[in-house]
Amino acid sequence: MAAEREDFPIVRVAALARLRLSPAEETLYQAQLAQNLAFVGQVTAAAFDSPACGRAAEREPVIERPDDVRPSLPADAALANAPDASGPTRLIRVPKVIG
């Protein structure tokens, strides 16, 4: 499978990443990328060749804990440590992170 991916454009990837590669680095990274893509192909093939794939309906159902109805946390307690929970809607306002 590595032979199929040797023509992957490492120079294009480097240009998109704004990297300048020497010819030796291009050769090295091209080989490494081909190996990585071949490995991903093997992992993908193995994952879908698994006998468990597609047989979820044939398995025994998992027994989960029962749902118990309990009172939820009061709104005042939930909002006690909120940065800004004022106003009639009591929505939590947080500072802008991205400018």
N, C-alpha and C positions, 0 to 999 in steps of 0.2 A: 504494500500500500504506500510505502514511502516514495516509490517511484512515481506514483500518481500525483503526489503533492510537491514534487521538487520544483515545479514551475510556478509555485505560489509566489506572487510578486513581493518579495521582501523589500525591494527598493521602494515600492509604492507604500508599504506599511511604514517604512522609515520616514518617507516624505510626509505622510499624514501625521506622524509623531514629531515631526520637525527635528529629525535626527540626521546627522551626516555620518555615513558609514564608510570606512575604508574598504577597498576591494577584499581584503582579508576578512574583515568583519562581515561583509555581505555573504561571503562563502560560508563562514562559520554559522551565522545566524540562519541562513537558508537551510543548512543541514539540520540545525537544532529545531527549527520550525517544522521541517518535514518529519522529523522523529516525533515531535509532540503531536502533530496532526494524525500521524499513523497510530499513535498510542490512543488518542481520543477515539479514533475509528474502531480500534479493538475493544475499548471499554464499552462503547455504544453497542457494538455487535454483541458483546457478551451479555449486556444488560437485557437485550431484547431476545436473546436466544435462551434465556433462563426458563426452566419449566414452570416457574411461578408466574410468569408473565401471562396475562390474559385469563387467569384462573381465579380471580378474586371471588367470583360467585360460587365457586366450588368449595371454598374454605368454610370452616365452621365460623359462625359469628363470634366476635369478641364480646365477652360479657363485661360491661362497663358498670361503674358504680351508679346507683340510682340517683336521680335528681331529687334533691330535697328543696322544698320551697322554704326560703328564709327571708327575713326582712333585709333590705339592702341598707347600705351606709346612708345615714341622713345627709341631706344636701349640705347643711352647714358644716358637718365634719369633713365631707369630701372637698369642700371649697376652702377650708380653713387655711391651707398652705398654698393656695393658688396665688400667683403674682398679682392679678387684678381681676377680681370677680365681682365688680360692682355693677350697679344698674339693675333694671327690672328683669332682664333676661337671665342674669346670673351666669353669663358666659365667661369663660376664662380668656382673658386677653394676655398674650405673651409679646415680648419685644420682638421687633423685626430683626431677623438674622441675616437675610440676604438683601444686599442693597441695591 
